[in-house]
């Protein structure tokens, strides 16, 4: 069983990522969102599910453990194969899947290509009690730190990173830095966290 893959990303587009492991390029089916977060030439670790069939071996990859768990739960539903399960996760986040199940909202699943009315109802019925509804985010007052984080995210997105990756790194940088740290200094900290191997070529101006 191949539970994870770590190596250099050779390519990532659409719903396929190719990662080189020990000189072998492994093709892994991922969501379009996941593919966009992977950068050719950078090292990546992907959680995987190996699906074995008589005439095929297929790897399905995930950036987080919860995505893999929901994928496995979806595949346990009669009529939902790995491609359909990945289709659900391409259209909905794991939290959105949990909310739809908690709200008995089979319409959310009917919007996914390849999921019919009967299968949608069966997904809700089968997964009820197996997924926890995510807690509602607490209402917060906008602060200077929020504005700084937004500026840092915008800078990283402008350099080529996905908004998801930029948001995660920016929040960590702002939280760990001393009060009053400038956006330029925070940008250097964020780039250091991401690693030199992942810095896009066009960011050379930042190092100046």
QUIPEVEN-V183591 format. One line per field, one symbol per residue. psi: psi as a letter, one per 40 degrees, with the letter a starting at -180 (. if undefined). Layout:
psi = ???
//
This chain:
psi = hheihhahhdihibfhhhhhhfehhhhhhiidddddehhheiiihhhihhhhideihhhhiididddddddddddehhehidddddddeddiidddddddddefgeddddehhehiddddddddddeheehhhiihiihihhidddddddddddddddeeiiddddddddddddddiiiehiddddddddddddideehideeddde.
//
